[in-house]
């Protein structure tokens, strides 16, 4: 049990550190390489092989569906590919059992220690440590049994031996494998247990294969549980993965004795032999069985994503009465993607969503100056007030989420300046919303004023609004871009234009008031709007600077 604990820790450490190394690129791969079913399948296998965690890859994919970035037809092949990519670690285990790589890992541990200790590449060092722990635990598992006396080996075999070789026992092993995978959230532990017990002769290869099949069900159930609090599309996607795994395990379970017999022929081992003899080649049989099953299952179901989508839609209905009400937060979802790097990526996407909300608020604010009647004006003004409430709530929620990330003990130091820059972005975007709110209240004063703004003033205001809208769009492009120097320089250019136009209108306003073209109160109301637009552009520049600082910290 201690060796299995070391194996699970090594797998988690390796997976988490590889996710740190991948950073934004991991999300970019999932986001962009899902143009068709086959590239989605390959993407799922690639990402899972990179981070050595099918659970993390599955949860990431489901969260993309929840956020509206992937459809069911794009996401399900990714989940199928994750099952294929998850088989890589089985081959690593089989190689360790046969070649004993763990005897040569100690220099590698020294390299990992130096990488972590001297902060050159801490995430790389941790991933190397995780890899070493995986090999070390597998080597210990094998050598523990080999180093026992024959009497002790007989005692252990007696405790762990199966009561018989029939389908009833295999069903029990299948269910136990699923339950253990769900409980410990580690399919690697199931694979290692199966390989060690089979290769040392304690279990038959059939028992190991049945036990290993259970981990496919356990992983799918874990994803389904994590998606239970998400939106309907995410739950349907998780249901599709569960159906894919259950049906696949069902057909393979009916045929796996024949498949195992076929594979054993390649290693010249008789699986029907009464006394199972120790043979480490059985680890290759189990690795080949695991890979072959997932490849065949994905090949069979890749063309059935449409029927699976219809089935998931029928089984997972939206709440009756109205459309499901989703949170204003689209990317931050409780229970999904709980590593610091992934959480920061979620928050970054959420800041873009927040920017879109504030941009919509600005658009509605512009409409206030072209409302034809009081009813239209009141409706638009109410909508702006609603956006102001949403803006305040989103800022609080995203900031709270970022603060919870920084409170975690395992947050890399390199992420802290990034989070600090994101908090500054939040504060400045909220200031943009406040400026829109102030402009809306000035528009209401103008609407009910006995001396409203002149046609010329309204024309100037709309020109200022056009410049401000360009700045907002440039800010969004800069937030979305992985590298943003060009967008930042354009933002500075637009901000300079806004400042020059504000100065020009201010001088013109003084002259028009002196000439008596309109009252001082009307001129003051006019300049309030112009100045708010200029302050809004200053906030945009502050967001740009915060974003550049955050990128510099990565």
DRENVORO-557241 format. One line per 10 residues: number of its first residue (from 1); for each residue z negated, x negated, y negated of C-alpha. Coordinates in steps of 0.1 Angstrom, whole numbers, plus 5000, padded with zeros to 4 digits. Last residue first. Layout:
// DRENVORO-557241
NUM	Z X Y  ...
// end
This chain:
// DRENVORO-557241
554	5170 4948 4657  5151 4941 4624  5183 4937 4604  5194 4971 4615  5162 4986 4601  5167 4967 4568  5202 4981 4565  5190 5016 4572  5163 5013 4546  5188 5000 4520
544	5211 5030 4528  5183 5055 4526  5173 5040 4492  5209 5043 4481  5208 5080 4491  5176 5085 4472  5192 5070 4441  5221 5095 4446  5196 5124 4445  5181 5110 4414
534	5216 5112 4398  5221 5147 4410  5187 5156 4396  5197 5141 4363  5228 5163 4361  5209 5194 4369  5181 5187 4344  5209 5178 4319  5223 5213 4319  5189 5229 4315
524	5181 5207 4286  5215 5215 4270  5209 5252 4274  5175 5248 4258  5190 5228 4229  5214 5256 4222  5252 5256 4226  5283 5244 4207  5260 5237 4177  5277 5204 4168
514	5244 5186 4173  5241 5202 4207  5276 5191 4216  5270 5155 4205  5238 5152 4225  5255 5167 4256  5284 5142 4253  5260 5113 4254  5243 5127 4285  5276 5135 4301
504	5288 5099 4298  5255 5085 4310  5256 5108 4341  5292 5098 4347  5283 5061 4347  5254 5067 4370  5275 5088 4394  5302 5061 4395  5276 5034 4403  5263 5056 4431
494	5298 5059 4445  5302 5021 4445  5268 5015 4461  5277 5040 4489  5310 5022 4495  5291 4989 4500  5268 5006 4525  5296 5021 4545  5312 4987 4548  5279 4970 4559
484	5271 4997 4585  5272 4984 4620  5263 5010 4647  5276 5037 4624  5259 5071 4624  5235 5063 4595  5264 5049 4575  5286 5079 4581  5258 5102 4571  5252 5082 4539
474	5290 5083 4531  5289 5121 4535  5260 5123 4511  5277 5101 4485  5309 5121 4487  5288 5153 4481  5272 5137 4451  5306 5129 4436  5318 5164 4442  5285 5178 4427
464	5291 5158 4396  5325 5174 4392  5309 5208 4398  5284 5201 4370  5312 5190 4346  5330 5223 4352  5298 5242 4348  5293 5225 4314  5328 5234 4303  5323 5270 4314
454	5291 5272 4293  5257 5273 4309  5236 5305 4303  5220 5316 4271  5203 5349 4279  5190 5332 4311  5188 5350 4344  5214 5330 4362  5204 5298 4344  5168 5300 4355
444	5180 5306 4390  5203 5275 4388  5173 5255 4377  5154 5267 4407  5184 5256 4430  5186 5222 4413  5149 5217 4420  5154 5226 4457  5184 5203 4460  5163 5175 4445
434	5135 5182 4470  5160 5180 4499  5171 5146 4487  5135 5136 4485  5131 5146 4522  5160 5122 4529  5141 5095 4511  5109 5100 4531  5128 5101 4564  5147 5069 4556
424	5114 5052 4549  5101 5063 4583  5133 5049 4598  5127 5015 4582  5091 5014 4596  5105 5023 4630  5129 4994 4629  5102 4971 4616  5081 4980 4646  5109 4977 4672
414	5109 4939 4674  5072 4939 4682  5079 4956 4714  5060 4989 4719  5039 4987 4751  5006 4998 4735  5018 5031 4722  5006 5040 4687  5040 5030 4672  5058 5057 4693
404	5033 5083 4683  5040 5075 4646  5077 5079 4652  5071 5114 4667  5048 5123 4638  5075 5112 4614  5101 5133 4632  5079 5164 4632  5067 5161 4596  5103 5155 4583
394	5116 5184 4603  5090 5208 4590  5097 5198 4554  5134 5202 4558  5131 5235 4576  5110 5249 4547  5136 5236 4522  5164 5251 4543  5147 5285 4541  5144 5282 4503
384	5182 5274 4502  5189 5305 4523  5168 5327 4499  5188 5313 4470  5221 5322 4487  5209 5357 4494  5196 5362 4459  5228 5349 4443  5249 5372 4465  5229 5402 4455
374	5228 5393 4418  5266 5391 4415  5295 5366 4414  5278 5335 4428  5296 5304 4417  5267 5283 4405  5246 5292 4435  5273 5280 4459  5264 5244 4450  5229 5249 4463
364	5243 5262 4496  5262 5229 4500  5231 5209 4491  5211 5227 4519  5239 5221 4543  5236 5184 4535  5198 5186 4540  5204 5200 4575  5231 5173 4583  5207 5146 4572
354	5180 5160 4596  5205 5159 4625  5212 5122 4615  5175 5116 4615  5173 5133 4650  5199 5108 4663  5176 5080 4652  5146 5097 4667  5163 5099 4700  5172 5062 4699
344	5136 5054 4690  5124 5073 4720  5148 5055 4742  5135 5021 4731  5098 5032 4733  5102 5046 4769  5095 5084 4772  5130 5096 4777  5122 5133 4783  5089 5151 4785
334	5090 5167 4751  5124 5168 4735  5134 5149 4704  5172 5154 4702  5179 5188 4687  5149 5193 4664  5155 5227 4647  5141 5241 4679  5162 5264 4700  5160 5301 4700
324	5177 5314 4732  5202 5341 4723  5189 5376 4722  5176 5404 4743  5173 5387 4777  5164 5350 4779  5194 5328 4789  5203 5329 4826  5199 5301 4851  5211 5313 4885
314	5245 5327 4874  5252 5298 4850  5242 5273 4877  5266 5289 4902  5294 5290 4876  5288 5253 4868  5287 5244 4905  5320 5262 4910  5335 5241 4881  5320 5209 4893
304	5336 5212 4927  5361 5184 4925  5335 5157 4922  5316 5174 4950  5332 5158 4980  5336 5123 4965  5300 5124 4952  5287 5133 4987  5308 5106 5003  5296 5080 4979
294	5260 5091 4982  5261 5091 5020  5279 5058 5023  5254 5041 5000  5224 5053 5019  5239 5047 5053  5251 5012 5043  5216 5004 5030  5201 5018 5062  5224 4998 5085
284	5219 4967 5064  5181 4970 5069  5188 4974 5106  5200 4938 5105  5164 4928 5103  5160 4934 5140  5126 4941 5157  5133 4958 5191  5131 4995 5195  5119 5003 5230
274	5141 5031 5245  5174 5018 5233  5194 5047 5218  5200 5028 5185  5219 5000 5204  5225 4972 5179  5257 4953 5176  5256 4951 5137  5288 4970 5132  5281 4994 5161
264	5249 5004 5143  5270 5020 5116  5287 5045 5140  5254 5054 5156  5239 5060 5122  5268 5083 5113  5264 5102 5146  5227 5107 5141  5233 5116 5104  5255 5147 5111
254	5233 5177 5105  5212 5158 5079  5244 5148 5061  5254 5184 5056  5219 5194 5043  5214 5163 5022  5246 5170 5003  5237 5207 4998  5203 5197 4985  5216 5169 4963
244	5244 5189 4946  5221 5219 4942  5195 5198 4925  5221 5181 4903  5235 5215 4893  5200 5227 4886  5194 5198 4862  5226 5207 4844  5216 5243 4842  5182 5233 4828
234	5199 5212 4802  5223 5240 4791  5193 5265 4789  5172 5244 4766  5144 5219 4776  5109 5227 4790  5121 5228 4827  5142 5196 4822  5114 5173 4834  5108 5195 4865
224	5145 5195 4874  5147 5158 4870  5117 5153 4894  5133 5178 4918  5165 5158 4919  5147 5126 4925  5126 5141 4954  5157 5156 4970  5176 5122 4971  5143 5105 4983
214	5143 5127 5014  5174 5111 5028  5154 5078 5031  5129 5094 5055  5157 5108 5077  5174 5074 5077  5141 5056 5087  5135 5081 5115  5170 5076 5128  5166 5038 5126
204	5136 5040 5149  5102 5033 5135  5078 5004 5142  5105 4980 5152  5101 4955 5124  5135 4963 5109  5127 5001 5110  5093 4999 5093  5105 4974 5067  5137 4993 5059
194	5121 5027 5056  5092 5016 5036  5115 4997 5012  5138 5026 5007  5109 5050 5000  5093 5026 4976  5126 5021 4958  5129 5059 4953  5101 5057 4927  5087 5087 4908
184	5054 5083 4927  5049 5120 4934  5085 5131 4935  5095 5102 4958  5064 5109 4980  5073 5146 4983  5110 5140 4991  5101 5114 5018  5075 5137 5033  5101 5165 5035
174	5127 5143 5052  5101 5128 5076  5090 5164 5087  5127 5173 5092  5132 5142 5113  5102 5150 5134  5116 5185 5141  5150 5170 5147  5139 5150 5177  5126 5115 5185
164	5089 5118 5193  5054 5116 5180  5066 5090 5155  5047 5056 5153  5027 5048 5123  4992 5045 5138  5004 5032 5171  5027 5007 5154  4997 4994 5134  4976 4989 5166
154	5005 4973 5185  5010 4949 5156  4973 4941 5156  4974 4933 5194  5006 4912 5190  4988 4892 5163  4999 4898 5127  5020 4874 5108  5052 4893 5113  5037 4925 5099
144	5024 4909 5067  5056 4888 5065  5079 4919 5060  5058 4936 5034  5051 4903 5017  5088 4895 5014  5095 4929 5000  5067 4926 4975  5079 4891 4964  5115 4903 4960
134	5106 4932 4938  5080 4911 4919  5107 4885 4912  5131 4912 4898  5104 4926 4876  5095 4891 4863  5132 4885 4855  5133 4918 4836  5101 4908 4817  5118 4875 4807
124	5149 4893 4795  5127 4916 4774  5108 4887 4760  5139 4866 4750  5127 4838 4728  5091 4851 4724  5076 4817 4736  5054 4834 4762  5080 4859 4775  5109 4835 4780
114	5086 4808 4793  5070 4831 4818  5104 4843 4831  5115 4807 4836  5082 4800 4855  5088 4831 4876  5123 4818 4884  5108 4785 4897  5086 4807 4919  5115 4828 4933
104	5125 4806 4962  5105 4820 4991  5112 4855 4979  5149 4850 4988  5139 4856 5025  5175 4858 5039  5174 4889 5061  5146 4910 5045  5157 4899 5010  5193 4909 5016
94	5183 4943 5028  5162 4948 4997  5190 4938 4974  5213 4962 4993  5189 4990 4988  5186 4981 4951  5223 4989 4947  5220 5024 4961  5208 5038 4928  5243 5034 4913
84	5256 5060 4938  5230 5086 4929  5236 5079 4892  5273 5086 4897  5265 5121 4908  5243 5125 4877  5273 5112 4855  5295 5137 4874  5271 5165 4863  5270 5155 4827
74	5307 5159 4816  5313 5193 4831  5278 5205 4820  5287 5195 4784  5275 5164 4766  5263 5158 4731  5247 5192 4727  5211 5178 4724  5200 5195 4756  5231 5180 4773
64	5222 5145 4760  5186 5151 4772  5199 5158 4807  5218 5125 4807  5188 5105 4796  5167 5122 4823  5193 5113 4850  5196 5077 4838  5158 5073 4837  5154 5088 4872
54	5183 5067 4886  5164 5036 4875  5179 5001 4881  5187 4998 4844  5222 4983 4848  5230 4999 4882  5220 5033 4868  5243 5028 4838  5272 5017 4860  5269 5045 4885
44	5266 5072 4858  5296 5057 4840  5317 5056 4871  5310 5093 4877  5318 5101 4840  5350 5081 4842  5360 5102 4872  5350 5136 4857  5369 5130 4824  5362 5116 4789
34	5326 5106 4797  5327 5070 4785  5316 5077 4749  5281 5091 4748  5269 5075 4781  5281 5041 4770  5268 5045 4735  5234 5055 4748  5232 5022 4768  5247 5002 4739
24	5219 5014 4716  5193 4993 4734  5207 4974 4765  5180 4947 4764  5153 4973 4760  5167 4993 4789  5168 4961 4810  5131 4957 4801  5122 4993 4813  5142 4989 4846
14	5128 4955 4855  5092 4966 4847  5096 4999 4866  5111 4982 4897  5084 4954 4896  5056 4980 4893  5070 5000 4922  5073 4969 4944  5038 4958 4934  5024 4992 4944
4	5044 4990 4977  5028 4956 4984  4993 4971 4977  5000 5000 5000
// end
